[in-house]
Amino acid sequence: MPFNLVAIVYPKEGKLERIKELGQEISAWVKANEPNTLQYHWSTSKEDDKPIILLQEIYADEAAFNAHKESPKFGWLIDVAQKEDLFAAPIKILFLEPFTGFAGRD
């Protein structure tokens, strides 16, 4: 059963572009190295007039999610974010339990 989540990243002022660069790098890595990551989208939005980044992630199962968060590239991303002081607040993760809807058309 697919494992779904949304992560919310709160960039520090002036750090949005750097986080977007890192997002592009890890997204390419995930696509090339994690076949059980079914969807991995980074988007920007605003909350209280401040930029946020939303990650929409779908994994084949919980094991695929665990493999992602234990991957060397995910560790690299967190290390860089901490060293460069990129986040204004901890990443918020919302685990989703879909109950209806569709993702495509047959």
C-alpha positions as a LaTeX table, in Angstrom:
\begin{tabular}{lrrr}
\hline
Residue & $x$ (\AA) & $y$ (\AA) & $z$ (\AA) \\
\hline
Met1 & 0.00 & 0.00 & 0.00 \\
Pro2 & 1.47 & 3.42 & $-0.93$ \\
Phe3 & 2.90 & 5.56 & 1.84 \\
Asn4 & 2.01 & 9.26 & 1.44 \\
Leu5 & 3.22 & 12.41 & 3.14 \\
Val6 & 3.55 & 16.15 & 2.83 \\
Ala7 & 6.56 & 17.89 & 4.36 \\
Ile8 & 6.60 & 21.63 & 5.01 \\
Val9 & 9.94 & 23.44 & 5.02 \\
Tyr10 & 10.20 & 26.92 & 6.52 \\
Pro11 & 13.15 & 28.74 & 4.92 \\
Lys12 & 14.98 & 31.47 & 6.78 \\
Glu13 & 14.75 & 34.88 & 5.16 \\
Gly14 & 16.97 & 35.03 & 2.10 \\
Lys15 & 17.51 & 31.24 & 1.99 \\
Leu16 & 14.69 & 30.15 & $-0.33$ \\
Glu17 & 16.80 & 30.03 & $-3.50$ \\
Arg18 & 19.51 & 27.96 & $-1.82$ \\
Ile19 & 16.93 & 25.45 & $-0.58$ \\
Lys20 & 15.47 & 25.26 & $-4.10$ \\
Glu21 & 18.95 & 24.47 & $-5.46$ \\
Leu22 & 19.36 & 21.68 & $-2.92$ \\
Gly23 & 15.87 & 20.42 & $-3.75$ \\
Gln24 & 16.75 & 20.15 & $-7.43$ \\
Glu25 & 19.88 & 18.17 & $-6.60$ \\
Ile26 & 18.22 & 15.71 & $-4.25$ \\
Ser27 & 15.21 & 15.31 & $-6.57$ \\
Ala28 & 17.49 & 14.22 & $-9.41$ \\
Trp29 & 19.27 & 11.81 & $-7.05$ \\
Val30 & 16.00 & 10.34 & $-5.77$ \\
Lys31 & 14.73 & 9.83 & $-9.31$ \\
Ala32 & 17.94 & 8.02 & $-10.31$ \\
Asn33 & 18.41 & 5.95 & $-7.14$ \\
Glu34 & 15.07 & 5.29 & $-5.43$ \\
Pro35 & 12.79 & 3.27 & $-7.73$ \\
Asn36 & 10.22 & 2.83 & $-4.95$ \\
Thr37 & 9.78 & 6.59 & $-4.57$ \\
Leu38 & 6.72 & 7.04 & $-6.76$ \\
Gln39 & 6.27 & 10.82 & $-6.42$ \\
Tyr40 & 8.68 & 13.45 & $-5.13$ \\
His41 & 7.53 & 17.01 & $-5.85$ \\
Trp42 & 8.91 & 20.24 & $-4.39$ \\
Ser43 & 6.67 & 23.33 & $-4.65$ \\
Thr44 & 6.65 & 26.81 & $-3.16$ \\
Ser45 & 3.77 & 28.55 & $-1.46$ \\
Lys46 & 3.22 & 31.15 & 1.25 \\
Glu47 & 2.09 & 30.97 & 4.85 \\
Asp48 & 1.50 & 34.20 & 6.75 \\
Asp49 & 3.11 & 36.05 & 3.80 \\
Lys50 & 6.35 & 34.07 & 4.24 \\
Pro51 & 7.63 & 31.57 & 1.68 \\
Ile52 & 7.36 & 27.88 & 2.44 \\
Ile53 & 8.31 & 24.79 & 0.51 \\
Leu54 & 5.92 & 21.85 & 0.27 \\
Leu55 & 7.18 & 18.38 & $-0.55$ \\
Gln56 & 4.58 & 15.92 & $-1.80$ \\
Glu57 & 5.96 & 12.41 & $-1.49$ \\
Ile58 & 4.52 & 9.00 & $-2.30$ \\
Tyr59 & 6.47 & 5.81 & $-1.65$ \\
Ala60 & 5.59 & 2.26 & $-2.65$ \\
Asp61 & 5.45 & 1.37 & 1.04 \\
Glu62 & 6.81 & 2.37 & 4.45 \\
Ala63 & 10.07 & 0.50 & 3.78 \\
Ala64 & 10.68 & 2.73 & 0.74 \\
Phe65 & 10.11 & 5.82 & 2.90 \\
Asn66 & 12.54 & 4.50 & 5.50 \\
Ala67 & 15.12 & 3.80 & 2.78 \\
His68 & 14.73 & 7.40 & 1.59 \\
Lys69 & 15.20 & 9.00 & 4.99 \\
Glu70 & 18.20 & 6.73 & 5.71 \\
Ser71 & 19.84 & 7.38 & 2.32 \\
Pro72 & 23.20 & 9.15 & 2.17 \\
Lys73 & 21.71 & 11.92 & 0.03 \\
Phe74 & 18.98 & 12.71 & 2.56 \\
Gly75 & 21.63 & 12.83 & 5.28 \\
Trp76 & 23.67 & 15.14 & 3.07 \\
Leu77 & 20.68 & 17.47 & 2.61 \\
Ile78 & 20.03 & 17.73 & 6.34 \\
Asp79 & 23.74 & 18.30 & 7.06 \\
Val80 & 23.98 & 21.11 & 4.49 \\
Ala81 & 20.78 & 22.72 & 5.76 \\
Gln82 & 22.11 & 22.71 & 9.32 \\
Lys83 & 25.60 & 23.95 & 8.40 \\
Glu84 & 24.17 & 26.76 & 6.26 \\
Asp85 & 21.39 & 27.55 & 8.77 \\
Leu86 & 18.68 & 27.38 & 6.12 \\
Phe87 & 15.55 & 26.59 & 8.15 \\
Ala88 & 13.54 & 29.03 & 10.26 \\
Ala89 & 11.72 & 26.15 & 12.01 \\
Pro90 & 11.84 & 22.36 & 12.06 \\
Ile91 & 10.47 & 20.54 & 9.03 \\
Lys92 & 6.83 & 19.60 & 9.60 \\
Ile93 & 5.79 & 16.19 & 8.28 \\
Leu94 & 2.15 & 15.26 & 7.77 \\
Phe95 & 1.53 & 11.57 & 7.11 \\
Leu96 & $-1.50$ & 11.16 & 4.89 \\
Glu97 & $-4.18$ & 8.49 & 4.75 \\
Pro98 & $-5.89$ & 8.92 & 1.37 \\
Phe99 & $-9.48$ & 7.79 & 1.30 \\
Thr100 & $-10.77$ & 8.93 & $-2.10$ \\
Gly101 & $-9.74$ & 10.65 & $-5.30$ \\
Phe102 & $-7.52$ & 9.84 & $-8.27$ \\
Ala103 & $-4.07$ & 10.63 & $-9.63$ \\
Gly104 & $-4.59$ & 10.08 & $-13.33$ \\
Arg105 & $-7.00$ & 8.96 & $-15.97$ \\
Asp106 & $-7.08$ & 5.56 & $-17.67$ \\
\hline
\end{tabular}
